[in-house]
């Protein structure tokens, strides 16, 4: 299932008071995300994505995704459990002149179809534990 959400972030919406955009999806496994920053964002439009209060992108809590005429692609397997069907993005805009629209695209597969992704993710997690990465 493919989802697309626009976070239209106005001028003056700073990190201390970010815009919250809710993204309702179905239960399953989030296997891919894209965060698109159109031409003109010039690194002044920022985004973070959450499930409940847990920040999933980027993983470092003080970091944010930003860019200019770029799409950040994320491939991983994150299970969306009952009660977690509403993700949200926090966005802010340090531009003093223009609002910016950050587009967020998500692909959520039913658990059965996502099984290969889960197997690969389990293998990656095991290798990280072994090599302490």
N, C-alpha and C positions, 0 to 999 in steps of 0.2 A: 504494500500500500504506500502510495506516494503522497506526501503532504508538502505544501508550500505556504509560508507565512511571511508577511512583510512587516518589518518593524520600522515605521516612519518616525524617525527620531528628530525632534525639532531643535532649533538653535537654543543654546542655553541649558540643555538637559545635561547636567554634569554627573560625574561618577557618584557623587554623594546623594544624588536624587535621580537614579536611572529610570528609564521607561521600562515597564514590565509588559511583555507581550506573551499572552498565553497561547499554547499550541496543543490542542486536543488531538490525540492519536488513539489508535486501538491498542489493546494488549498485544504483546508479541515481542519481537527482538528488533531493536533499532540497529540496523546493519550499516547504514550510511547516512552521513550528514554533509550538507554543503552550506557554507556561509558565504554569501556573495556581497561584495562591496563594489558598487558601481564606480565608474569613472567620476572623479571629483571628490571622493571621500578623503583622499590624501592622508590617511592615517589618523583622521580626527574623529571618525565614527568607530565606536568600540562595541564589542558584544561578548557576553558570557551566556552559556546555556546550562540549565538546571533541570533535574528531576527532583521534585519536592524541594528540599533545601540543599540538596547535594549537587555541587557544581561538577558537571561532566566535561565541559569544554570551555576553556582549556583546563587542564588538571591543576595547574598551579593557581591557587585561589586569588593571588594578587595580579595574575596575568589577565590579558584580554586579547581577543582576536580583532585585528584591524587590517586595513589594506587600502589599495586604490586600484580599481579596475581589476580585481582579482577574486577568485573563488577559492576558499579554503575547503578542501575535501577531507572528510574524516571517515575512515572505515574501521569499524570495530563492532563487537557484538555486546549490546547492552540490553538486558532483559527489562521489558516494561511490564511490571507486575500489576495485579489488581490494586486500584487506588493510586497508581502512578501514571494514569493515562493523560494527565495534563502536565506537559513540560512547560517551561517558560524561559524566555530570553530576557536578560537585562541589557539594555543598550543605552549609550550616552554619546554625546556629540560635543566636542570641544571647539567646533567651528563657531566663529562669531558672526557668520554671514548666511550660511545655508543649512536647511534641514537635509537629512540624508536617509535614504531607505535601504536598510539592510535586509536582504532576502535570505530566509532560512528554509532549506529543503531537507526533508527527512524521508527515509525509506524504512518502514517497519514491516517485517515479515512475520507470518504466523510461525510459532515455535518449531513446528515440524519442518517447514521449508527452510528455516534458519539453522537447522541442525548442523550442516557443514560449517557454518560460521562459528557456532559454539564449540565444535570440536577443535577448530584451528585456534580459537581464542584460548581454550584450555591448554593446548600444546604450548602456545606462546607464554601463558602464565607460568607453566611448569618450567620452561627454559629460563624465564626471568628469575624464578626462585633458585634454580640450580646455579645460575651464573651471577646471582645477586645484582641484577640490573634494575 
